[in-house]
């Protein structure tokens, strides 16, 4: 029985690593559009190049910085919230995509509560607060889907190997 639990833990660990990576990638991609998001919300034109458009290099730099700022939050949410939640999901035998996307929404909601607290204490203001909420709204469901997908693929591969 113990090897099965070890295998289950490894599969979930791989799925959560993939999900955390997807959240960082989402942060990078969405971060590349931060100047336009800021412009939409507040008309902030502080980051601009020629013709009021940010240069591609500036957008990539902002995306990279966003991903690096997001990294500790993603790690904390993955280890502190997603691991126990999805371990419970696996042990209960949940296998539907809706359950795992819902789990991603739960993790993102807990992250949103933390971000809201940071906002209330003055750490995130204005556009940065709304941008963080946008990142959570996008990356939570995506990460939940990735967990489901990786677990399904590893289950299919294990069944294929066991069948032959």
Secondary structure, DSSP 4 states (H G I P E B T S, - for coil): -HHHHHHHHHHHHHHHHHHHHHHHHHHHHHHTTHHHHHHHHH---SS--GGG---HHHHHHHHHHHHHHHHHHHHHHIIIIIHHHHHHHHHHT---HHHHHHHHHHHHHHHHHHHHHHHHTTSS-HHHHHHHHHHHHHHHHHHHHHHHHHHHHHHHHHHHHHH-
